[in-house]
Amino acid sequence: MNKFFTLHSVATGVWAAIVIPGSGALGNAAIVDLGDFTVVVDTFSLPEAAQILRETAGQLTGKPVKYIVNTHFHGDHHYGNQVFEDSQIITTDLTREILTKEGPPEVEVWQNGLQKQIAVLSKGMHAAQDIRLQTAFANEIADKAALLAAVPAIRRRTAALTFSDKLMIHGTVRSLTLLTFGGGHTDSDAFVYIEDAKVLIAGDLVLSKSHPAMLSGFPAAWIEILQRIGQELEFSLVIPGHGEVTDRSSIGEMISYLTEIQIYAEQAAASGESADSWMARGIPVPFAEWQMSHVFEWNFRWLFKQYVNEKRGESDD
């Protein structure tokens, strides 16, 4: 047992490392035994957590971690790359391009940004009335504080290998299929399909009863990607980017969330009432019980602003 994640055997030779909220690890990871070597999918937000992930992979499989797959460019899925110094990192072409173009932020700028985020989150936590919302804010603050402390030691490592649509990794006992159907959660999202085990390692395209962060995403394309995954791949279990191990039903749940929050925000924008007045109504059922509930407000206000701007644009024509 460690303070960052719990380990779950999902199938023979497949393990999910599910983060403990508030630990700082933030995004889930996975370990897959291919027979003669191991593949790790995503590496947490903290190098300290990634070091335990590396040690755990070695203990479980007894084989080297040959490849790291990063599902997308968000830091909670790749800041731990540096501890896998003997492994080759794989991403989509575009994910590598984005990370290479942006480059790592300066330490002081990064830390100042995190401190400002913590201050905003703290204000939100103190204003929250709902215990679920208070807990979500508290976990996010703890995650950001852990990252703040780790920033000086983080060294970004980007991919040595990239792919545009599909990449197969073959071991002696199983193969992995790396796929991307384009950008939904971010500009470019990859996922891993283990056909023999009927397991999907989804990154942040699929969350398990957790509010997905939409602010760098493309909701319409995201829904289309999820529909394709459901139609084209045979799997029974899902290792999500956040939340507990789940099953195929999570695909439908994500599509419902992305669809219904857009409808809700569009109705709000058309009502002439403020975003504040609609937020005062609380999170709509059935999403009120989901984890990371503070993210709903971010998503709602982002969409609300888009719909209001569209309405203004129409009136100007």
VEXTIDO-822119 format. One record per residue (C-alpha): chain; x, y, z. Coordinates in steps of 0.25 Angstrom, whole numbers, plus 5000, padded with zeros to 4 digits. Layout:
// residues N
<atom chain="A" x="X" y="Y" z="Z"/>
...
END
This chain:
// residues 317
<atom chain="A" x="5000" y="5000" z="5000"/>
<atom chain="A" x="5005" y="5014" z="4997"/>
<atom chain="A" x="4999" y="5028" z="4998"/>
<atom chain="A" x="4997" y="5030" z="4983"/>
<atom chain="A" x="4989" y="5019" z="4977"/>
<atom chain="A" x="4982" y="5006" z="4979"/>
<atom chain="A" x="4985" y="4994" z="4970"/>
<atom chain="A" x="4974" y="4986" z="4964"/>
<atom chain="A" x="4976" y="4973" z="4955"/>
<atom chain="A" x="4967" y="4975" z="4943"/>
<atom chain="A" x="4971" y="4963" z="4935"/>
<atom chain="A" x="4983" y="4953" z="4935"/>
<atom chain="A" x="4995" y="4962" z="4933"/>
<atom chain="A" x="4987" y="4975" z="4933"/>
<atom chain="A" x="4986" y="4984" z="4946"/>
<atom chain="A" x="4980" y="4998" z="4948"/>
<atom chain="A" x="4987" y="5008" z="4957"/>
<atom chain="A" x="4975" y="5016" z="4962"/>
<atom chain="A" x="4979" y="5029" z="4969"/>
<atom chain="A" x="4975" y="5033" z="4983"/>
<atom chain="A" x="4968" y="5047" z="4982"/>
<atom chain="A" x="4977" y="5058" z="4988"/>
<atom chain="A" x="4990" y="5050" z="4988"/>
<atom chain="A" x="4995" y="5058" z="4976"/>
<atom chain="A" x="4996" y="5046" z="4966"/>
<atom chain="A" x="4983" y="5051" z="4960"/>
<atom chain="A" x="4982" y="5043" z="4947"/>
<atom chain="A" x="4981" y="5028" z="4947"/>
<atom chain="A" x="4991" y="5019" z="4941"/>
<atom chain="A" x="4992" y="5004" z="4936"/>
<atom chain="A" x="5002" y="4993" z="4935"/>
<atom chain="A" x="5002" y="4982" z="4924"/>
<atom chain="A" x="5010" y="4970" z="4924"/>
<atom chain="A" x="5013" y="4966" z="4909"/>
<atom chain="A" x="5021" y="4954" z="4913"/>
<atom chain="A" x="5036" y="4958" z="4910"/>
<atom chain="A" x="5034" y="4973" z="4914"/>
<atom chain="A" x="5024" y="4982" z="4921"/>
<atom chain="A" x="5016" y="4994" z="4916"/>
<atom chain="A" x="5012" y="5005" z="4925"/>
<atom chain="A" x="5001" y="5015" z="4921"/>
<atom chain="A" x="5002" y="5029" z="4927"/>
<atom chain="A" x="5011" y="5032" z="4939"/>
<atom chain="A" x="5003" y="5041" z="4948"/>
<atom chain="A" x="5006" y="5056" z="4952"/>
<atom chain="A" x="5017" y="5054" z="4962"/>
<atom chain="A" x="5031" y="5047" z="4959"/>
<atom chain="A" x="5030" y="5042" z="4973"/>
<atom chain="A" x="5017" y="5034" z="4970"/>
<atom chain="A" x="5023" y="5030" z="4957"/>
<atom chain="A" x="5035" y="5024" z="4964"/>
<atom chain="A" x="5026" y="5015" z="4972"/>
<atom chain="A" x="5018" y="5011" z="4959"/>
<atom chain="A" x="5031" y="5007" z="4953"/>
<atom chain="A" x="5035" y="4999" z="4965"/>
<atom chain="A" x="5021" y="4992" z="4965"/>
<atom chain="A" x="5022" y="4989" z="4950"/>
<atom chain="A" x="5035" y="4982" z="4953"/>
<atom chain="A" x="5030" y="4974" z="4965"/>
<atom chain="A" x="5018" y="4970" z="4957"/>
<atom chain="A" x="5024" y="4965" z="4944"/>
<atom chain="A" x="5039" y="4963" z="4947"/>
<atom chain="A" x="5042" y="4970" z="4933"/>
<atom chain="A" x="5046" y="4983" z="4929"/>
<atom chain="A" x="5037" y="4994" z="4925"/>
<atom chain="A" x="5040" y="4996" z="4911"/>
<atom chain="A" x="5030" y="5006" z="4907"/>
<atom chain="A" x="5022" y="5017" z="4913"/>
<atom chain="A" x="5009" y="5021" z="4906"/>
<atom chain="A" x="5004" y="5035" z="4909"/>
<atom chain="A" x="4989" y="5037" z="4905"/>
<atom chain="A" x="4990" y="5052" z="4904"/>
<atom chain="A" x="4997" y="5064" z="4907"/>
<atom chain="A" x="4992" y="5068" z="4921"/>
<atom chain="A" x="5002" y="5067" z="4931"/>
<atom chain="A" x="4995" y="5058" z="4941"/>
<atom chain="A" x="4997" y="5047" z="4930"/>
<atom chain="A" x="5012" y="5050" z="4927"/>
<atom chain="A" x="5020" y="5058" z="4938"/>
<atom chain="A" x="5025" y="5044" z="4944"/>
<atom chain="A" x="5031" y="5040" z="4931"/>
<atom chain="A" x="5045" y="5044" z="4936"/>
<atom chain="A" x="5046" y="5033" z="4945"/>
<atom chain="A" x="5045" y="5023" z="4934"/>
<atom chain="A" x="5059" y="5027" z="4928"/>
<atom chain="A" x="5061" y="5013" z="4921"/>
<atom chain="A" x="5047" y="5013" z="4915"/>
<atom chain="A" x="5043" y="5019" z="4901"/>
<atom chain="A" x="5031" y="5028" z="4901"/>
<atom chain="A" x="5020" y="5027" z="4891"/>
<atom chain="A" x="5010" y="5038" z="4888"/>
<atom chain="A" x="5002" y="5042" z="4876"/>
<atom chain="A" x="5009" y="5051" z="4866"/>
<atom chain="A" x="5001" y="5063" z="4870"/>
<atom chain="A" x="5003" y="5061" z="4885"/>
<atom chain="A" x="5018" y="5061" z="4883"/>
<atom chain="A" x="5017" y="5073" z="4875"/>
<atom chain="A" x="5009" y="5081" z="4885"/>
<atom chain="A" x="5018" y="5077" z="4896"/>
<atom chain="A" x="5031" y="5080" z="4888"/>
<atom chain="A" x="5025" y="5094" z="4883"/>
<atom chain="A" x="5021" y="5098" z="4897"/>
<atom chain="A" x="5033" y="5094" z="4904"/>
<atom chain="A" x="5033" y="5093" z="4919"/>
<atom chain="A" x="5029" y="5106" z="4927"/>
<atom chain="A" x="5039" y="5113" z="4936"/>
<atom chain="A" x="5039" y="5108" z="4950"/>
<atom chain="A" x="5035" y="5121" z="4956"/>
<atom chain="A" x="5024" y="5124" z="4946"/>
<atom chain="A" x="5019" y="5110" z="4948"/>
<atom chain="A" x="5019" y="5111" z="4963"/>
<atom chain="A" x="5012" y="5125" z="4963"/>
<atom chain="A" x="5001" y="5120" z="4954"/>
<atom chain="A" x="4999" y="5108" z="4963"/>
<atom chain="A" x="4998" y="5117" z="4975"/>
<atom chain="A" x="4988" y="5126" z="4968"/>
<atom chain="A" x="4980" y="5113" z="4965"/>
<atom chain="A" x="4980" y="5109" z="4980"/>
<atom chain="A" x="4975" y="5123" z="4984"/>
<atom chain="A" x="4963" y="5122" z="4975"/>
<atom chain="A" x="4960" y="5108" z="4979"/>
<atom chain="A" x="4961" y="5111" z="4994"/>
<atom chain="A" x="4951" y="5122" z="4991"/>
<atom chain="A" x="4942" y="5113" z="4984"/>
<atom chain="A" x="4943" y="5102" z="4996"/>
<atom chain="A" x="4940" y="5113" z="5006"/>
<atom chain="A" x="4928" y="5117" z="4998"/>
<atom chain="A" x="4922" y="5103" z="4996"/>
<atom chain="A" x="4910" y="5098" z="5004"/>
<atom chain="A" x="4910" y="5084" z="4999"/>
<atom chain="A" x="4919" y="5074" z="5006"/>
<atom chain="A" x="4922" y="5067" z="4992"/>
<atom chain="A" x="4927" y="5080" z="4986"/>
<atom chain="A" x="4935" y="5084" z="4998"/>
<atom chain="A" x="4942" y="5070" z="4997"/>
<atom chain="A" x="4945" y="5072" z="4982"/>
<atom chain="A" x="4951" y="5085" z="4985"/>
<atom chain="A" x="4959" y="5080" z="4996"/>
<atom chain="A" x="4965" y="5069" z="4988"/>
<atom chain="A" x="4968" y="5078" z="4976"/>
<atom chain="A" x="4975" y="5088" z="4986"/>
<atom chain="A" x="4983" y="5076" z="4992"/>
<atom chain="A" x="4987" y="5071" z="4978"/>
<atom chain="A" x="4991" y="5085" z="4973"/>
<atom chain="A" x="4999" y="5087" z="4986"/>
<atom chain="A" x="5007" y="5074" z="4984"/>
<atom chain="A" x="5010" y="5078" z="4970"/>
<atom chain="A" x="5015" y="5092" z="4974"/>
<atom chain="A" x="5025" y="5085" z="4983"/>
<atom chain="A" x="5029" y="5075" z="4972"/>
<atom chain="A" x="5031" y="5086" z="4961"/>
<atom chain="A" x="5046" y="5089" z="4963"/>
<atom chain="A" x="5049" y="5074" z="4961"/>
<atom chain="A" x="5040" y="5071" z="4949"/>
<atom chain="A" x="5048" y="5069" z="4936"/>
<atom chain="A" x="5039" y="5068" z="4924"/>
<atom chain="A" x="5041" y="5056" z="4915"/>
<atom chain="A" x="5034" y="5055" z="4902"/>
<atom chain="A" x="5032" y="5044" z="4892"/>
<atom chain="A" x="5043" y="5037" z="4884"/>
<atom chain="A" x="5032" y="5029" z="4876"/>
<atom chain="A" x="5019" y="5034" z="4871"/>
<atom chain="A" x="5008" y="5029" z="4862"/>
<atom chain="A" x="4996" y="5036" z="4854"/>
<atom chain="A" x="4985" y="5026" z="4855"/>
<atom chain="A" x="4989" y="5012" z="4860"/>
<atom chain="A" x="5001" y="5005" z="4866"/>
<atom chain="A" x="5003" y="4991" z="4870"/>
<atom chain="A" x="5012" y="4986" z="4881"/>
<atom chain="A" x="5015" y="4971" z="4880"/>
<atom chain="A" x="5020" y="4963" z="4892"/>
<atom chain="A" x="5022" y="4948" z="4894"/>
<atom chain="A" x="5009" y="4946" z="4900"/>
<atom chain="A" x="5000" y="4957" z="4896"/>
<atom chain="A" x="4999" y="4970" z="4887"/>
<atom chain="A" x="4994" y="4984" z="4890"/>
<atom chain="A" x="4987" y="4993" z="4880"/>
<atom chain="A" x="4989" y="5008" z="4881"/>
<atom chain="A" x="4979" y="5016" z="4875"/>
<atom chain="A" x="4974" y="5030" z="4873"/>
<atom chain="A" x="4961" y="5035" z="4866"/>
<atom chain="A" x="4966" y="5050" z="4867"/>
<atom chain="A" x="4963" y="5060" z="4878"/>
<atom chain="A" x="4952" y="5060" z="4887"/>
<atom chain="A" x="4957" y="5063" z="4902"/>
<atom chain="A" x="4969" y="5070" z="4896"/>
<atom chain="A" x="4974" y="5073" z="4882"/>
<atom chain="A" x="4979" y="5058" z="4881"/>
<atom chain="A" x="4975" y="5046" z="4890"/>
<atom chain="A" x="4981" y="5032" z="4890"/>
<atom chain="A" x="4975" y="5020" z="4896"/>
<atom chain="A" x="4980" y="5006" z="4898"/>
<atom chain="A" x="4972" y="4993" z="4894"/>
<atom chain="A" x="4976" y="4980" z="4899"/>
<atom chain="A" x="4968" y="4970" z="4890"/>
<atom chain="A" x="4970" y="4957" z="4897"/>
<atom chain="A" x="4967" y="4963" z="4911"/>
<atom chain="A" x="4955" y="4971" z="4906"/>
<atom chain="A" x="4961" y="4983" z="4913"/>
<atom chain="A" x="4961" y="4998" z="4909"/>
<atom chain="A" x="4971" y="5007" z="4915"/>
<atom chain="A" x="4963" y="5020" z="4912"/>
<atom chain="A" x="4971" y="5032" z="4917"/>
<atom chain="A" x="4962" y="5044" z="4919"/>
<atom chain="A" x="4953" y="5041" z="4908"/>
<atom chain="A" x="4945" y="5032" z="4918"/>
<atom chain="A" x="4944" y="5035" z="4933"/>
<atom chain="A" x="4936" y="5027" z="4943"/>
<atom chain="A" x="4925" y="5035" z="4950"/>
<atom chain="A" x="4934" y="5047" z="4950"/>
<atom chain="A" x="4932" y="5061" z="4943"/>
<atom chain="A" x="4941" y="5062" z="4931"/>
<atom chain="A" x="4949" y="5074" z="4929"/>
<atom chain="A" x="4944" y="5080" z="4916"/>
<atom chain="A" x="4951" y="5093" z="4915"/>
<atom chain="A" x="4962" y="5088" z="4905"/>
<atom chain="A" x="4953" y="5079" z="4898"/>
<atom chain="A" x="4943" y="5078" z="4886"/>
<atom chain="A" x="4930" y="5073" z="4891"/>
<atom chain="A" x="4924" y="5069" z="4878"/>
<atom chain="A" x="4936" y="5061" z="4873"/>
<atom chain="A" x="4938" y="5055" z="4887"/>
<atom chain="A" x="4924" y="5049" z="4886"/>
<atom chain="A" x="4927" y="5044" z="4872"/>
<atom chain="A" x="4940" y="5037" z="4877"/>
<atom chain="A" x="4932" y="5030" z="4889"/>
<atom chain="A" x="4922" y="5025" z="4879"/>
<atom chain="A" x="4933" y="5019" z="4870"/>
<atom chain="A" x="4940" y="5013" z="4882"/>
<atom chain="A" x="4926" y="5006" z="4886"/>
<atom chain="A" x="4923" y="5002" z="4872"/>
<atom chain="A" x="4937" y="4997" z="4867"/>
<atom chain="A" x="4943" y="4991" z="4879"/>
<atom chain="A" x="4939" y="4978" z="4887"/>
<atom chain="A" x="4943" y="4981" z="4902"/>
<atom chain="A" x="4936" y="4978" z="4916"/>
<atom chain="A" x="4945" y="4986" z="4925"/>
<atom chain="A" x="4950" y="5000" z="4925"/>
<atom chain="A" x="4962" y="5007" z="4932"/>
<atom chain="A" x="4958" y="5021" z="4932"/>
<atom chain="A" x="4966" y="5034" z="4933"/>
<atom chain="A" x="4960" y="5037" z="4946"/>
<atom chain="A" x="4951" y="5029" z="4955"/>
<atom chain="A" x="4950" y="5014" z="4958"/>
<atom chain="A" x="4951" y="5003" z="4948"/>
<atom chain="A" x="4938" y="5002" z="4941"/>
<atom chain="A" x="4931" y="4995" z="4929"/>
<atom chain="A" x="4925" y="4998" z="4915"/>
<atom chain="A" x="4913" y="5005" z="4922"/>
<atom chain="A" x="4923" y="5017" z="4924"/>
<atom chain="A" x="4923" y="5020" z="4909"/>
<atom chain="A" x="4908" y="5023" z="4909"/>
<atom chain="A" x="4909" y="5031" z="4922"/>
<atom chain="A" x="4920" y="5040" z="4916"/>
<atom chain="A" x="4912" y="5042" z="4904"/>
<atom chain="A" x="4900" y="5046" z="4912"/>
<atom chain="A" x="4908" y="5055" z="4921"/>
<atom chain="A" x="4915" y="5062" z="4909"/>
<atom chain="A" x="4901" y="5063" z="4902"/>
<atom chain="A" x="4893" y="5068" z="4914"/>
<atom chain="A" x="4902" y="5078" z="4919"/>
<atom chain="A" x="4902" y="5085" z="4906"/>
<atom chain="A" x="4887" y="5085" z="4905"/>
<atom chain="A" x="4886" y="5090" z="4919"/>
<atom chain="A" x="4896" y="5101" z="4917"/>
<atom chain="A" x="4889" y="5105" z="4904"/>
<atom chain="A" x="4876" y="5106" z="4911"/>
<atom chain="A" x="4882" y="5115" z="4921"/>
<atom chain="A" x="4889" y="5124" z="4911"/>
<atom chain="A" x="4875" y="5125" z="4904"/>
<atom chain="A" x="4868" y="5128" z="4917"/>
<atom chain="A" x="4874" y="5142" z="4919"/>
<atom chain="A" x="4877" y="5139" z="4933"/>
<atom chain="A" x="4891" y="5139" z="4939"/>
<atom chain="A" x="4901" y="5127" z="4940"/>
<atom chain="A" x="4901" y="5130" z="4955"/>
<atom chain="A" x="4886" y="5128" z="4956"/>
<atom chain="A" x="4887" y="5114" z="4948"/>
<atom chain="A" x="4898" y="5110" z="4956"/>
<atom chain="A" x="4890" y="5113" z="4969"/>
<atom chain="A" x="4881" y="5101" z="4965"/>
<atom chain="A" x="4892" y="5091" z="4967"/>
<atom chain="A" x="4897" y="5080" z="4958"/>
<atom chain="A" x="4886" y="5073" z="4950"/>
<atom chain="A" x="4882" y="5059" z="4953"/>
<atom chain="A" x="4888" y="5049" z="4950"/>
<atom chain="A" x="4902" y="5056" z="4950"/>
<atom chain="A" x="4900" y="5062" z="4964"/>
<atom chain="A" x="4906" y="5049" z="4971"/>
<atom chain="A" x="4918" y="5049" z="4962"/>
<atom chain="A" x="4932" y="5051" z="4967"/>
<atom chain="A" x="4940" y="5064" z="4964"/>
<atom chain="A" x="4927" y="5072" z="4965"/>
<atom chain="A" x="4935" y="5085" z="4965"/>
<atom chain="A" x="4938" y="5083" z="4950"/>
<atom chain="A" x="4923" y="5084" z="4946"/>
<atom chain="A" x="4924" y="5099" z="4949"/>
<atom chain="A" x="4936" y="5100" z="4940"/>
<atom chain="A" x="4929" y="5093" z="4929"/>
<atom chain="A" x="4916" y="5100" z="4930"/>
<atom chain="A" x="4922" y="5114" z="4930"/>
<atom chain="A" x="4931" y="5111" z="4918"/>
<atom chain="A" x="4919" y="5106" z="4910"/>
<atom chain="A" x="4910" y="5117" z="4915"/>
<atom chain="A" x="4919" y="5127" z="4910"/>
<atom chain="A" x="4921" y="5121" z="4897"/>
<atom chain="A" x="4905" y="5120" z="4895"/>
<atom chain="A" x="4904" y="5135" z="4900"/>
<atom chain="A" x="4914" y="5139" z="4890"/>
<atom chain="A" x="4908" y="5131" z="4878"/>
<atom chain="A" x="4894" y="5138" z="4882"/>
<atom chain="A" x="4901" y="5151" z="4881"/>
<atom chain="A" x="4907" y="5148" z="4868"/>
<atom chain="A" x="4894" y="5144" z="4862"/>
<atom chain="A" x="4887" y="5157" z="4867"/>
<atom chain="A" x="4898" y="5165" z="4861"/>
<atom chain="A" x="4896" y="5159" z="4847"/>
END
